[in-house]
Every structure is written in C-alpha cells, then in structure tokens.
Amino acid sequence: MLTLLAYAMIAVFMTAVMSNRLSALIALILIPMLFALIGGFGPEIPVMVVDGLRRIAPTAALLLFAILYFGLMIDVGLFDPLVRLVVRICHGDPLRVIVGSALLAMVVSLDGDGSTTFLICVTAMMPLHRSLGINPLILPAVTILPNAIINIAPWGGPTARVMASLHLEPSQVFVPLIPAIVLACCGAVMIAFYFGLKERRRLASAGGMAVSDEQTPMSQILATRRAVVSRPLWLQLFNLGLTAALLVLLVADILPLALVFMIAFAIGITVNFPRIRDQRERIEAHAGSALSVVAVIFGAGVFTGILQGTGMTDALAKSVIYLIPESAGTYIPLITAVVSGPFTFFLSNDAFYFGVVPVLAEAARAYGIPVDVIARASLVGQPMHMLSPLVPALYVLTNLSEVETGSLQRFALPFAALLAGFMLVGAVLTGAVPLG
C-alpha cells in the first residue's frame, strides 16, 4: 500500500509540475501533504515537515548567500571580462554561442557546486542568448547537462555519497569511470552543436543575422555598468582574489559551504560598499531572486520530509529489489545502471545512495559481484538527476534563466537520458560496469 502511495504521489507531482498546472513551490508543499493525509499520516505531518525543513536549512542558507554573493560580484563587474571574451569569440553566431556556453559550463563545473556554475554561466551568457533570439530553454539545458556529468567528480555530491555508503576509495569508483565521463562530455558538446545548428538555421530562415560585438545589447549593458560601478584596479583584484579563495574553499570542503558564502558576502559587500545605505540597496536589488529560490528549497524540505517520514523512501527502495527476479541476479550491475537514472530523478541522492544502493550491493554480493561495480553502476544515471525537482540548484537555474521548471524538464530530459546512455556505453565498453 505504501509503495503504491509513493509511486502515485510522484506521478501526480511530476504531472502537475511538467504540465504547468502547479508551480514547483505549490506542488512541493501541497501534494505530499495530500498523500500523507490519504495514507493516514495526518497527525505526524507537522513533525515530518519540521524534520524536512531542518535538513534542508543548510542548503537554503547556502543558496541565499550564494545568490547574494554572485549578484554582488556581477554588480561590480567581476565577470565582465569573461563575457567580453566569449562575445568576441562567438561573433554573434548562434552555433558558437551555444557550444561556447556548454564548454564554459563544463569548465566552471569543476568546482563541484551546481549553484555556483549556474550563477556564473547563466548571468554571463543569457544577455548574449537573448540578443540573438536563441530559444530561452537552450541556455539552461546546455548549462545543466555538462554540469551533471562533471558533478560525478570525487568532490561532487553523488560520488562522495556512494563512497561513504559502501566504504570505497576514489580509485575504485571514479577512476574506472573516467573514459565514460569523457564520452558523456563529448556527447554534451554534440548536443550543444545540434542545438546550435538548429538555431542557426531557424534564425537565418526568420531573417535573423549575426551581430557584431558593438551591436549587441550585452556590449551596451557592459558599457553602462562600467560607468555605474567603475572600480579601481586594486578593488577588482581584491574581488578576483576573494572569489578565487571562495572557490578553493568550496573544493577543499574545509568549512560548511553556507558559512563560506556568508563570510565571503559579508567581506565583499563591506569592502565594495562601505556605506550602510549602499549595502541595503545591493541586498534589495537581489532580494527577489533570493526569495523565489529559497522559498522553493523550503518547499522541497516539505516534500522530502514527508517522503522519508512516512516510509515511502524505504518502500520505493524495496520495490526495486522485489522487481529483480532471481534468474537476473548476474545482471544486477546493468539493472542498477538502468534504474539509477529514474530513481535519482525521483529520489534525492541521499535516499538513493544511502537507502537503495547498499541494498543492491548486498544483493549483488550473493552473486559474487564486487561492491565497487555496483557503486560505479549507480552513478551512470546522474545526468538525469540534476533535472530532478528535488535538486535545489535546479530552481536557481530556472529562476536565473527565467523559464518554467516543467518546461526545462520536458525540453532537456530526453537529452539527459541520452547522456546517461553515453555513460552506460562507455562504462560497459571499458569494463567499469560489466553486462553480466
């Protein structure tokens, strides 16, 4: 009964969001509460919701101060040189712009934090995409797809979780997957190239034309901002050094990420805007973006709190095991790789890697299959995970890109599944995930 309730709740939630009948925020709050009531968990709802909010609070704080920090750095023109470089290279060609956006996202994703990648890449590239009339869904798509692949690095979330849950080392999990990751990255560039060709033809047939650096609204925006926020060289160097130090701390994982952004924002706004009035204006300028994202994060806390508190997470995990017939035991690695996509889409990484994967690993052990094989197989579906409604960074991306979450999911999910297929092919061909 609980398993059916869990699958029904996920189906209703995804239908409501992807059909744009409900916003992500409203669906995250109301739908799990409704199904908890149907399941007879009414009296426990307040406790489950508070537990979920408590678990999500550090993430909400991280995103709040990350948005404020990078908004501040954009205001003072830190990323303007990067944008001008990309503009010069692209020369107003939609194909170059889209492929360049994907490559930029791939490089910036090396810091292991999706929110940081989206904040930098979207704010840098969106004015150029808009000025050329490129489909607004393409920029978030070519940003999130490479990020989902690079996030498999050992300092990223999923690999760290699976290594912790199965007590493995990076040499056992990540290193054998490197060829598959490279293949998937090539696939992401190919998808961006496909988007670019398609947009180039569409814009050409619509009478569009490439624009020079001087003709783009982006150039006008940069010129205006340079006049408004002109900063001495020493201050620009300070901002660059502060951001570099922040990124180093993000990768080193010495301090909680929320605390890192809090400290960086406090230092950055104090040095750049010493007057209290100016600081208040800068915070108010980004309050709308921060509020819309943080509100959805707390909504996700309600969803995950009820999902775990009612036992639906455990029921979903057990349902996977029951679906595997005994005769298919030797194919558990392949089965794990195939289900990792949809399951990391419908479940949080914590629920999947600490709840489902250990059970699959124990079942595989009975057939003489090493634990590290299951660990690698469980990472194959990560390209689909970043589009999950349970990923807080997704709402940062859609908010910055000014697109609906459901619209982006419908647009990008087929390509995310294709990248998961690239990952699987690469892992099978190199023996990282045996067929059976």
ChimeraX attribute file (.defattr): number of C-alpha atoms within 10 A of each C-alpha:
attribute: neighborCount
match mode: 1-to-1
recipient: residues
	/A:1	8
	/A:2	15
	/A:3	17
	/A:4	13
	/A:5	17
	/A:6	22
	/A:7	15
	/A:8	13
	/A:9	20
	/A:10	18
	/A:11	12
	/A:12	14
	/A:13	19
	/A:14	20
	/A:15	14
	/A:16	18
	/A:17	22
	/A:18	18
	/A:19	12
	/A:20	14
	/A:21	11
	/A:22	17
	/A:23	16
	/A:24	24
	/A:25	19
	/A:26	13
	/A:27	21
	/A:28	24
	/A:29	19
	/A:30	16
	/A:31	18
	/A:32	24
	/A:33	22
	/A:34	13
	/A:35	21
	/A:36	23
	/A:37	14
	/A:38	11
	/A:39	14
	/A:40	11
	/A:41	17
	/A:42	13
	/A:43	10
	/A:44	14
	/A:45	20
	/A:46	15
	/A:47	13
	/A:48	22
	/A:49	25
	/A:50	15
	/A:51	18
	/A:52	23
	/A:53	21
	/A:54	15
	/A:55	16
	/A:56	20
	/A:57	16
	/A:58	15
	/A:59	18
	/A:60	22
	/A:61	17
	/A:62	19
	/A:63	24
	/A:64	23
	/A:65	22
	/A:66	23
	/A:67	25
	/A:68	24
	/A:69	25
	/A:70	21
	/A:71	22
	/A:72	23
	/A:73	22
	/A:74	17
	/A:75	17
	/A:76	21
	/A:77	20
	/A:78	18
	/A:79	17
	/A:80	21
	/A:81	12
	/A:82	13
	/A:83	20
	/A:84	16
	/A:85	10
	/A:86	20
	/A:87	23
	/A:88	12
	/A:89	14
	/A:90	22
	/A:91	15
	/A:92	22
	/A:93	19
	/A:94	26
	/A:95	21
	/A:96	20
	/A:97	25
	/A:98	29
	/A:99	23
	/A:100	21
	/A:101	27
	/A:102	29
	/A:103	19
	/A:104	21
	/A:105	25
	/A:106	25
	/A:107	13
	/A:108	20
	/A:109	26
	/A:110	19
	/A:111	20
	/A:112	22
	/A:113	21
	/A:114	27
	/A:115	20
	/A:116	21
	/A:117	24
	/A:118	26
	/A:119	21
	/A:120	18
	/A:121	24
	/A:122	21
	/A:123	19
	/A:124	22
	/A:125	22
	/A:126	20
	/A:127	17
	/A:128	24
	/A:129	21
	/A:130	15
	/A:131	14
	/A:132	22
	/A:133	13
	/A:134	22
	/A:135	12
	/A:136	15
	/A:137	18
	/A:138	21
	/A:139	25
	/A:140	25
	/A:141	27
	/A:142	27
	/A:143	27
	/A:144	27
	/A:145	30
	/A:146	28
	/A:147	29
	/A:148	25
	/A:149	28
	/A:150	26
	/A:151	23
	/A:152	24
	/A:153	22
	/A:154	20
	/A:155	19
	/A:156	19
	/A:157	16
	/A:158	23
	/A:159	26
	/A:160	19
	/A:161	19
	/A:162	27
	/A:163	20
	/A:164	13
	/A:165	16
	/A:166	18
	/A:167	10
	/A:168	16
	/A:169	16
	/A:170	14
	/A:171	11
	/A:172	16
	/A:173	26
	/A:174	21
	/A:175	16
	/A:176	18
	/A:177	27
	/A:178	18
	/A:179	16
	/A:180	25
	/A:181	25
	/A:182	16
	/A:183	18
	/A:184	26
	/A:185	24
	/A:186	15
	/A:187	21
	/A:188	29
	/A:189	21
	/A:190	14
	/A:191	22
	/A:192	28
	/A:193	21
	/A:194	15
	/A:195	21
	/A:196	21
	/A:197	17
	/A:198	14
	/A:199	21
	/A:200	21
	/A:201	14
	/A:202	13
	/A:203	18
	/A:204	12
	/A:205	10
	/A:206	9
	/A:207	8
	/A:208	13
	/A:209	14
	/A:210	16
	/A:211	15
	/A:212	14
	/A:213	18
	/A:214	11
	/A:215	12
	/A:216	19
	/A:217	16
	/A:218	23
	/A:219	19
	/A:220	13
	/A:221	13
	/A:222	16
	/A:223	12
	/A:224	12
	/A:225	16
	/A:226	15
	/A:227	10
	/A:228	12
	/A:229	12
	/A:230	13
	/A:231	15
	/A:232	8
	/A:233	9
	/A:234	9
	/A:235	14
	/A:236	17
	/A:237	13
	/A:238	14
	/A:239	22
	/A:240	15
	/A:241	12
	/A:242	16
	/A:243	20
	/A:244	12
	/A:245	13
	/A:246	18
	/A:247	19
	/A:248	13
	/A:249	17
	/A:250	21
	/A:251	15
	/A:252	11
	/A:253	12
	/A:254	10
	/A:255	10
	/A:256	12
	/A:257	21
	/A:258	20
	/A:259	14
	/A:260	20
	/A:261	26
	/A:262	18
	/A:263	13
	/A:264	20
	/A:265	24
	/A:266	14
	/A:267	15
	/A:268	19
	/A:269	21
	/A:270	14
	/A:271	13
	/A:272	19
	/A:273	17
	/A:274	11
	/A:275	11
	/A:276	11
	/A:277	9
	/A:278	14
	/A:279	17
	/A:280	12
	/A:281	12
	/A:282	17
	/A:283	16
	/A:284	13
	/A:285	15
	/A:286	17
	/A:287	14
	/A:288	10
	/A:289	17
	/A:290	22
	/A:291	13
	/A:292	15
	/A:293	25
	/A:294	22
	/A:295	14
	/A:296	24
	/A:297	30
	/A:298	24
	/A:299	25
	/A:300	25
	/A:301	28
	/A:302	28
	/A:303	25
	/A:304	27
	/A:305	24
	/A:306	28
	/A:307	27
	/A:308	16
	/A:309	20
	/A:310	21
	/A:311	13
	/A:312	22
	/A:313	24
	/A:314	19
	/A:315	20
	/A:316	24
	/A:317	21
	/A:318	16
	/A:319	14
	/A:320	16
	/A:321	14
	/A:322	9
	/A:323	8
	/A:324	15
	/A:325	9
	/A:326	10
	/A:327	7
	/A:328	10
	/A:329	18
	/A:330	19
	/A:331	17
	/A:332	26
	/A:333	26
	/A:334	21
	/A:335	20
	/A:336	26
	/A:337	24
	/A:338	18
	/A:339	16
	/A:340	27
	/A:341	22
	/A:342	15
	/A:343	24
	/A:344	27
	/A:345	22
	/A:346	23
	/A:347	24
	/A:348	19
	/A:349	22
	/A:350	15
	/A:351	20
	/A:352	24
	/A:353	26
	/A:354	16
	/A:355	17
	/A:356	26
	/A:357	23
	/A:358	19
	/A:359	16
	/A:360	23
	/A:361	22
	/A:362	15
	/A:363	19
	/A:364	20
	/A:365	16
	/A:366	11
	/A:367	12
	/A:368	10
	/A:369	20
	/A:370	14
	/A:371	22
	/A:372	22
	/A:373	22
	/A:374	29
	/A:375	30
	/A:376	24
	/A:377	28
	/A:378	31
	/A:379	27
	/A:380	31
	/A:381	28
	/A:382	31
	/A:383	32
	/A:384	29
	/A:385	26
	/A:386	25
	/A:387	28
	/A:388	22
	/A:389	27
	/A:390	25
	/A:391	19
	/A:392	25
	/A:393	25
	/A:394	24
	/A:395	26
	/A:396	27
	/A:397	29
	/A:398	21
	/A:399	16
	/A:400	19
	/A:401	21
	/A:402	13
	/A:403	15
	/A:404	18
	/A:405	22
	/A:406	23
	/A:407	15
	/A:408	21
	/A:409	22
	/A:410	13
	/A:411	14
	/A:412	21
	/A:413	19
	/A:414	12
	/A:415	19
	/A:416	28
	/A:417	18
	/A:418	18
	/A:419	29
	/A:420	28
	/A:421	21
	/A:422	22
	/A:423	29
	/A:424	26
	/A:425	17
	/A:426	22
	/A:427	25
	/A:428	17
	/A:429	13
	/A:430	15
	/A:431	13
	/A:432	26
	/A:433	26
	/A:434	18
	/A:435	14
	/A:436	12
